[in-house]
Amino acid sequence: MDISIFVNRRKELKISQVKLCDGICTQATLSKFENNSRVPSLSILSKLCVRMGMTVDDMYQEDSCSDAKIAEKLNETEKELMVENYQEVLRKLELIDQSQINSLPAKMQFCYLHGCVNALINKQTDEILFDFSRILNDLDEHHQTIYTQLAFLGSGIMYARHRELKQAAFYFDKVAEYIRSNQTDNQVQEDNYFLRILTLIFYTAEFFSEMENFKISNQLIKLGVKICSDNRVTYYLPRLKFLSTQNALKQHKHPELIQQLIEETQVFARINQNDVVVVKLAALKIRFQRSLKTKEL
């Protein structure tokens, strides 16, 4: 974003900061934007631009090419996260210069990916929370985008990994409520919307499974599989199927059902080339076989 385009436009029109922001925002908000590059919410910025006969996009014209490349890199990184290739996620993020990220969605996507992968590999709490705080308190301060929910999710993952389960439950309950309230959302969404919904669903289902609340966990898994089917999304099918198999084993379901789930998980893991799930499934198979032998004795 080239803020100088905004400032030059205001000066050309000879509009003071006080007059421009009247009825839209405080002068402090406008001053922070012009002098410190602190971007206000999109709704505020749009109203300020309209008042000067311009659009927000006018400030992005020169950056459109680089923005497209960064967006492509971030989307590739997000897909690596979905197949649990955490080292590749870290490598790809390291290659992205944050100072070159101009659009708000891209900034939020970077913070979400950076915070989430660090939570999943058990990095320091303060480093993780900084990324999520940027989303919750600055980039999406009115909590209008899915990145707020992803920040809640990442916070829940972090606390769960540190066995601070009360704090983890606080965030996962928020995400579960969001998932429930958006089940009937049929509006046209951006390409990655359903992948992000599936991210919310999988990790929330995983948490409730660990808490042995299999009712909620299995409900979320069922919803996740349906979303995969309805939208032809396969990234999460191996992980959802594995979690379903794991739940069935924990609940001592009928061996035939468990065997069927194992086979389904194996098929989807191979189709999606998800080696992580293949390895996890091999260990789960051993547990299953041992449980069968115990029953025979």
Secondary structure, 3 states (H helix, E strand, C coil): CCHHHHHHHHHHCCCCHHHHHCCCCCHHHHHHHHHHCCCCCHHHHHHHHHHCCCCHHHHCHHHHHHHHHHHHHHHHHHHHHHCCCHHHHHHHHHCCCHHHCCCHHHHHHHHHHHHHHHHHCCCCHHHHHHHHHHHHHHHCCCCCCHHHHHHHHHHHHHHHHCCCHHHHHHHHHHHHHHHHHCCCCCCCCCCCHHHHHHHHHHHHHHHHHHCCCHHHHHHHHHHHHHHHHHHCCCCCHHHHHHHHHHHHHHCCCCHHHHHHHHHHHHHHHHHCCCHHHHHHHHHHHHHHHHHHHHHHC
